[in-house]
Amino acid sequence: MELGIANTIGVKQFGGGVVDNEMNRWFSDHPDLEILDIKYAASSTPEDWAVDALIIYRKGPKTNILW
């Protein structure tokens, strides 16, 4: 199966409690990635809560491709 440009897309998931420190560390460790989108979700119950983040990025160095 030919993926075309989709094979250059990657995702990184963060979940649990507070995710901002983990995300910032990951951004610092991968400064050359082109971030395409970040999706957030939050959920809670009377006893607990959780935040999840999904980072969608282009693998490899940043490009100047305009779609």
PDB file as gemmi writes it, atoms N, CA and C in Angstrom:
CRYST1    1.000    1.000    1.000  90.00  90.00  90.00 P 1                      
ATOM      1  N   MET A   1       0.851  -1.184   0.000  1.00  0.00           N  
ATOM      2  CA  MET A   1       0.000   0.000   0.000  1.00  0.00           C  
ATOM      3  C   MET A   1       0.889   1.237   0.000  1.00  0.00           C  
ATOM      4  N   GLU A   2       0.638   2.122  -0.903  1.00  0.00           N  
ATOM      5  CA  GLU A   2       1.393   3.374  -1.031  1.00  0.00           C  
ATOM      6  C   GLU A   2       0.780   4.427  -0.106  1.00  0.00           C  
ATOM      7  N   LEU A   3       1.590   4.959   0.819  1.00  0.00           N  
ATOM      8  CA  LEU A   3       1.088   5.971   1.746  1.00  0.00           C  
ATOM      9  C   LEU A   3       1.285   7.382   1.224  1.00  0.00           C  
ATOM     10  N   GLY A   4       2.159   7.574   0.256  1.00  0.00           N  
ATOM     11  CA  GLY A   4       2.405   8.921  -0.251  1.00  0.00           C  
ATOM     12  C   GLY A   4       2.931   9.816   0.846  1.00  0.00           C  
ATOM     13  N   ILE A   5       2.389  11.006   0.939  1.00  0.00           N  
ATOM     14  CA  ILE A   5       2.877  11.973   1.919  1.00  0.00           C  
ATOM     15  C   ILE A   5       2.487  11.591   3.345  1.00  0.00           C  
ATOM     16  N   ALA A   6       1.511  10.704   3.527  1.00  0.00           N  
ATOM     17  CA  ALA A   6       1.097  10.301   4.878  1.00  0.00           C  
ATOM     18  C   ALA A   6       2.229   9.608   5.637  1.00  0.00           C  
ATOM     19  N   ASN A   7       3.187   9.027   4.932  1.00  0.00           N  
ATOM     20  CA  ASN A   7       4.282   8.358   5.645  1.00  0.00           C  
ATOM     21  C   ASN A   7       5.232   9.343   6.305  1.00  0.00           C  
ATOM     22  N   THR A   8       5.054  10.639   6.080  1.00  0.00           N  
ATOM     23  CA  THR A   8       5.892  11.642   6.736  1.00  0.00           C  
ATOM     24  C   THR A   8       5.232  12.205   7.988  1.00  0.00           C  
ATOM     25  N   ILE A   9       4.048  11.716   8.348  1.00  0.00           N  
ATOM     26  CA  ILE A   9       3.299  12.216   9.499  1.00  0.00           C  
ATOM     27  C   ILE A   9       3.511  11.284  10.685  1.00  0.00           C  
ATOM     28  N   GLY A  10       3.762  11.866  11.846  1.00  0.00           N  
ATOM     29  CA  GLY A  10       3.912  11.096  13.077  1.00  0.00           C  
ATOM     30  C   GLY A  10       3.023  11.671  14.160  1.00  0.00           C  
ATOM     31  N   VAL A  11       2.793  10.896  15.201  1.00  0.00           N  
ATOM     32  CA  VAL A  11       2.003  11.364  16.341  1.00  0.00           C  
ATOM     33  C   VAL A  11       2.730  11.011  17.632  1.00  0.00           C  
ATOM     34  N   LYS A  12       2.522  11.816  18.645  1.00  0.00           N  
ATOM     35  CA  LYS A  12       3.044  11.574  19.981  1.00  0.00           C  
ATOM     36  C   LYS A  12       1.904  11.840  20.951  1.00  0.00           C  
ATOM     37  N   GLN A  13       1.636  10.877  21.831  1.00  0.00           N  
ATOM     38  CA  GLN A  13       0.535  11.003  22.774  1.00  0.00           C  
ATOM     39  C   GLN A  13       1.058  11.197  24.193  1.00  0.00           C  
ATOM     40  N   PHE A  14       0.423  12.100  24.914  1.00  0.00           N  
ATOM     41  CA  PHE A  14       0.710  12.336  26.324  1.00  0.00           C  
ATOM     42  C   PHE A  14      -0.607  12.175  27.069  1.00  0.00           C  
ATOM     43  N   GLY A  15      -0.567  11.565  28.231  1.00  0.00           N  
ATOM     44  CA  GLY A  15      -1.809  11.378  28.963  1.00  0.00           C  
ATOM     45  C   GLY A  15      -1.593  11.255  30.448  1.00  0.00           C  
ATOM     46  N   GLY A  16      -2.684  11.390  31.153  1.00  0.00           N  
ATOM     47  CA  GLY A  16      -2.648  11.277  32.604  1.00  0.00           C  
ATOM     48  C   GLY A  16      -3.073  12.570  33.246  1.00  0.00           C  
ATOM     49  N   GLY A  17      -2.277  13.033  34.171  1.00  0.00           N  
ATOM     50  CA  GLY A  17      -2.585  14.272  34.883  1.00  0.00           C  
ATOM     51  C   GLY A  17      -2.149  15.489  34.091  1.00  0.00           C  
ATOM     52  N   VAL A  18      -1.267  16.264  34.661  1.00  0.00           N  
ATOM     53  CA  VAL A  18      -0.767  17.477  34.005  1.00  0.00           C  
ATOM     54  C   VAL A  18       0.272  17.056  32.967  1.00  0.00           C  
ATOM     55  N   VAL A  19       0.061  17.443  31.708  1.00  0.00           N  
ATOM     56  CA  VAL A  19       0.937  16.995  30.623  1.00  0.00           C  
ATOM     57  C   VAL A  19       1.851  18.084  30.099  1.00  0.00           C  
ATOM     58  N   ASP A  20       1.721  19.321  30.578  1.00  0.00           N  
ATOM     59  CA  ASP A  20       2.487  20.417  29.981  1.00  0.00           C  
ATOM     60  C   ASP A  20       3.994  20.260  30.161  1.00  0.00           C  
ATOM     61  N   ASN A  21       4.463  19.785  31.307  1.00  0.00           N  
ATOM     62  CA  ASN A  21       5.915  19.618  31.496  1.00  0.00           C  
ATOM     63  C   ASN A  21       6.468  18.543  30.565  1.00  0.00           C  
ATOM     64  N   GLU A  22       5.744  17.440  30.421  1.00  0.00           N  
ATOM     65  CA  GLU A  22       6.171  16.380  29.512  1.00  0.00           C  
ATOM     66  C   GLU A  22       6.214  16.881  28.075  1.00  0.00           C  
ATOM     67  N   MET A  23       5.186  17.632  27.684  1.00  0.00           N  
ATOM     68  CA  MET A  23       5.130  18.154  26.318  1.00  0.00           C  
ATOM     69  C   MET A  23       6.266  19.134  26.070  1.00  0.00           C  
ATOM     70  N   ASN A  24       6.519  20.037  26.995  1.00  0.00           N  
ATOM     71  CA  ASN A  24       7.596  21.019  26.821  1.00  0.00           C  
ATOM     72  C   ASN A  24       8.954  20.339  26.721  1.00  0.00           C  
ATOM     73  N   ARG A  25       9.165  19.294  27.511  1.00  0.00           N  
ATOM     74  CA  ARG A  25      10.420  18.544  27.436  1.00  0.00           C  
ATOM     75  C   ARG A  25      10.557  17.891  26.065  1.00  0.00           C  
ATOM     76  N   TRP A  26       9.467  17.311  25.575  1.00  0.00           N  
ATOM     77  CA  TRP A  26       9.493  16.655  24.268  1.00  0.00           C  
ATOM     78  C   TRP A  26       9.766  17.673  23.161  1.00  0.00           C  
ATOM     79  N   PHE A  27       9.126  18.853  23.237  1.00  0.00           N  
ATOM     80  CA  PHE A  27       9.393  19.917  22.254  1.00  0.00           C  
ATOM     81  C   PHE A  27      10.863  20.309  22.281  1.00  0.00           C  
ATOM     82  N   SER A  28      11.441  20.436  23.469  1.00  0.00           N  
ATOM     83  CA  SER A  28      12.855  20.808  23.597  1.00  0.00           C  
ATOM     84  C   SER A  28      13.771  19.741  23.004  1.00  0.00           C  
ATOM     85  N   ASP A  29      13.380  18.476  23.170  1.00  0.00           N  
ATOM     86  CA  ASP A  29      14.187  17.374  22.642  1.00  0.00           C  
ATOM     87  C   ASP A  29      14.059  17.200  21.135  1.00  0.00           C  
ATOM     88  N   HIS A  30      13.018  17.795  20.533  1.00  0.00           N  
ATOM     89  CA  HIS A  30      12.754  17.645  19.093  1.00  0.00           C  
ATOM     90  C   HIS A  30      12.478  19.007  18.443  1.00  0.00           C  
ATOM     91  N   PRO A  31      13.441  19.936  18.488  1.00  0.00           N  
ATOM     92  CA  PRO A  31      13.187  21.293  17.996  1.00  0.00           C  
ATOM     93  C   PRO A  31      13.024  21.390  16.485  1.00  0.00           C  
ATOM     94  N   ASP A  32      13.474  20.392  15.731  1.00  0.00           N  
ATOM     95  CA  ASP A  32      13.410  20.481  14.275  1.00  0.00           C  
ATOM     96  C   ASP A  32      12.128  19.924  13.679  1.00  0.00           C  
ATOM     97  N   LEU A  33      11.260  19.348  14.512  1.00  0.00           N  
ATOM     98  CA  LEU A  33      10.011  18.798  13.973  1.00  0.00           C  
ATOM     99  C   LEU A  33       9.031  19.912  13.656  1.00  0.00           C  
ATOM    100  N   GLU A  34       8.271  19.700  12.621  1.00  0.00           N  
ATOM    101  CA  GLU A  34       7.225  20.651  12.241  1.00  0.00           C  
ATOM    102  C   GLU A  34       5.916  20.187  12.874  1.00  0.00           C  
ATOM    103  N   ILE A  35       5.427  20.947  13.857  1.00  0.00           N  
ATOM    104  CA  ILE A  35       4.180  20.608  14.535  1.00  0.00           C  
ATOM    105  C   ILE A  35       3.021  21.034  13.636  1.00  0.00           C  
ATOM    106  N   LEU A  36       2.157  20.089  13.301  1.00  0.00           N  
ATOM    107  CA  LEU A  36       1.014  20.368  12.440  1.00  0.00           C  
ATOM    108  C   LEU A  36      -0.237  20.699  13.236  1.00  0.00           C  
ATOM    109  N   ASP A  37      -0.432  20.012  14.371  1.00  0.00           N  
ATOM    110  CA  ASP A  37      -1.639  20.232  15.166  1.00  0.00           C  
ATOM    111  C   ASP A  37      -1.437  19.606  16.542  1.00  0.00           C  
ATOM    112  N   ILE A  38      -2.175  20.115  17.513  1.00  0.00           N  
ATOM    113  CA  ILE A  38      -2.208  19.527  18.844  1.00  0.00           C  
ATOM    114  C   ILE A  38      -3.668  19.402  19.244  1.00  0.00           C  
ATOM    115  N   LYS A  39      -4.062  18.202  19.633  1.00  0.00           N  
ATOM    116  CA  LYS A  39      -5.434  17.928  20.067  1.00  0.00           C  
ATOM    117  C   LYS A  39      -5.417  17.658  21.562  1.00  0.00           C  
ATOM    118  N   TYR A  40      -6.343  18.274  22.279  1.00  0.00           N  
ATOM    119  CA  TYR A  40      -6.462  18.078  23.713  1.00  0.00           C  
ATOM    120  C   TYR A  40      -7.804  17.449  24.049  1.00  0.00           C  
ATOM    121  N   ALA A  41      -7.820  16.650  25.100  1.00  0.00           N  
ATOM    122  CA  ALA A  41      -9.061  16.102  25.628  1.00  0.00           C  
ATOM    123  C   ALA A  41      -8.941  16.076  27.146  1.00  0.00           C  
ATOM    124  N   ALA A  42     -10.029  16.392  27.818  1.00  0.00           N  
ATOM    125  CA  ALA A  42     -10.055  16.341  29.275  1.00  0.00           C  
ATOM    126  C   ALA A  42     -11.297  15.575  29.703  1.00  0.00           C  
ATOM    127  N   SER A  43     -11.140  14.820  30.762  1.00  0.00           N  
ATOM    128  CA  SER A  43     -12.277  14.074  31.293  1.00  0.00           C  
ATOM    129  C   SER A  43     -12.186  14.048  32.807  1.00  0.00           C  
ATOM    130  N   SER A  44     -13.342  13.856  33.431  1.00  0.00           N  
ATOM    131  CA  SER A  44     -13.336  13.800  34.889  1.00  0.00           C  
ATOM    132  C   SER A  44     -14.483  12.935  35.384  1.00  0.00           C  
ATOM    133  N   THR A  45     -14.275  12.431  36.560  1.00  0.00           N  
ATOM    134  CA  THR A  45     -15.299  11.730  37.319  1.00  0.00           C  
ATOM    135  C   THR A  45     -15.320  12.386  38.695  1.00  0.00           C  
ATOM    136  N   PRO A  46     -16.265  12.047  39.528  1.00  0.00           N  
ATOM    137  CA  PRO A  46     -16.254  12.639  40.869  1.00  0.00           C  
ATOM    138  C   PRO A  46     -14.965  12.333  41.653  1.00  0.00           C  
ATOM    139  N   GLU A  47     -14.288  11.247  41.310  1.00  0.00           N  
ATOM    140  CA  GLU A  47     -13.091  10.862  42.039  1.00  0.00           C  
ATOM    141  C   GLU A  47     -11.779  11.231  41.364  1.00  0.00           C  
ATOM    142  N   ASP A  48     -11.777  11.508  40.062  1.00  0.00           N  
ATOM    143  CA  ASP A  48     -10.514  11.649  39.343  1.00  0.00           C  
ATOM    144  C   ASP A  48     -10.690  12.542  38.121  1.00  0.00           C  
ATOM    145  N   TRP A  49      -9.568  12.930  37.510  1.00  0.00           N  
ATOM    146  CA  TRP A  49      -9.582  13.699  36.267  1.00  0.00           C  
ATOM    147  C   TRP A  49      -8.370  13.307  35.440  1.00  0.00           C  
ATOM    148  N   ALA A  50      -8.415  13.607  34.154  1.00  0.00           N  
ATOM    149  CA  ALA A  50      -7.302  13.284  33.262  1.00  0.00           C  
ATOM    150  C   ALA A  50      -7.270  14.261  32.100  1.00  0.00           C  
ATOM    151  N   VAL A  51      -6.079  14.506  31.617  1.00  0.00           N  
ATOM    152  CA  VAL A  51      -5.878  15.329  30.423  1.00  0.00           C  
ATOM    153  C   VAL A  51      -5.027  14.515  29.459  1.00  0.00           C  
ATOM    154  N   ASP A  52      -5.416  14.527  28.198  1.00  0.00           N  
ATOM    155  CA  ASP A  52      -4.649  13.850  27.157  1.00  0.00           C  
ATOM    156  C   ASP A  52      -4.328  14.854  26.063  1.00  0.00           C  
ATOM    157  N   ALA A  53      -3.176  14.672  25.450  1.00  0.00           N  
ATOM    158  CA  ALA A  53      -2.782  15.516  24.323  1.00  0.00           C  
ATOM    159  C   ALA A  53      -2.202  14.624  23.240  1.00  0.00           C  
ATOM    160  N   LEU A  54      -2.534  14.947  22.007  1.00  0.00           N  
ATOM    161  CA  LEU A  54      -2.003  14.235  20.851  1.00  0.00           C  
ATOM    162  C   LEU A  54      -1.328  15.265  19.960  1.00  0.00           C  
ATOM    163  N   ILE A  55      -0.033  15.116  19.747  1.00  0.00           N  
ATOM    164  CA  ILE A  55       0.716  16.027  18.888  1.00  0.00           C  
ATOM    165  C   ILE A  55       0.881  15.358  17.532  1.00  0.00           C  
ATOM    166  N   ILE A  56       0.476  16.053  16.493  1.00  0.00           N  
ATOM    167  CA  ILE A  56       0.610  15.568  15.120  1.00  0.00           C  
ATOM    168  C   ILE A  56       1.732  16.378  14.482  1.00  0.00           C  
ATOM    169  N   TYR A  57       2.729  15.681  13.963  1.00  0.00           N  
ATOM    170  CA  TYR A  57       3.897  16.379  13.445  1.00  0.00           C  
ATOM    171  C   TYR A  57       4.393  15.733  12.153  1.00  0.00           C  
ATOM    172  N   ARG A  58       5.188  16.505  11.412  1.00  0.00           N  
ATOM    173  CA  ARG A  58       5.816  15.997  10.202  1.00  0.00           C  
ATOM    174  C   ARG A  58       7.197  15.473  10.579  1.00  0.00           C  
ATOM    175  N   LYS A  59       7.472  14.234  10.194  1.00  0.00           N  
ATOM    176  CA  LYS A  59       8.776  13.628  10.476  1.00  0.00           C  
ATOM    177  C   LYS A  59       9.839  14.301   9.617  1.00  0.00           C  
ATOM    178  N   GLY A  60      11.045  14.393  10.144  1.00  0.00           N  
ATOM    179  CA  GLY A  60      12.135  14.998   9.393  1.00  0.00           C  
ATOM    180  C   GLY A  60      12.186  16.489   9.626  1.00  0.00           C  
ATOM    181  N   PRO A  61      13.072  17.168   8.914  1.00  0.00           N  
ATOM    182  CA  PRO A  61      13.245  18.611   9.120  1.00  0.00           C  
ATOM    183  C   PRO A  61      12.039  19.403   8.617  1.00  0.00           C  
ATOM    184  N   LYS A  62      11.932  20.619   9.135  1.00  0.00           N  
ATOM    185  CA  LYS A  62      10.849  21.508   8.705  1.00  0.00           C  
ATOM    186  C   LYS A  62      10.968  21.794   7.218  1.00  0.00           C  
ATOM    187  N   THR A  63       9.812  21.950   6.582  1.00  0.00           N  
ATOM    188  CA  THR A  63       9.787  22.259   5.155  1.00  0.00           C  
ATOM    189  C   THR A  63       8.983  23.519   4.927  1.00  0.00           C  
ATOM    190  N   ASN A  64       9.120  24.075   3.757  1.00  0.00           N  
ATOM    191  CA  ASN A  64       8.353  25.254   3.387  1.00  0.00           C  
ATOM    192  C   ASN A  64       7.297  24.915   2.336  1.00  0.00           C  
ATOM    193  N   ILE A  65       6.790  23.690   2.394  1.00  0.00           N  
ATOM    194  CA  ILE A  65       5.767  23.262   1.428  1.00  0.00           C  
ATOM    195  C   ILE A  65       4.439  23.921   1.787  1.00  0.00           C  
ATOM    196  N   LEU A  66       3.820  24.522   0.800  1.00  0.00           N  
ATOM    197  CA  LEU A  66       2.487  25.115   0.990  1.00  0.00           C  
ATOM    198  C   LEU A  66       1.469  24.227   0.286  1.00  0.00           C  
ATOM    199  N   TRP A  67       0.428  23.863   0.995  1.00  0.00           N  
ATOM    200  CA  TRP A  67      -0.603  22.977   0.414  1.00  0.00           C  
ATOM    201  C   TRP A  67      -1.742  23.790  -0.093  1.00  0.00           C  
TER     202      TRP A  67                                                      
END                                                                             
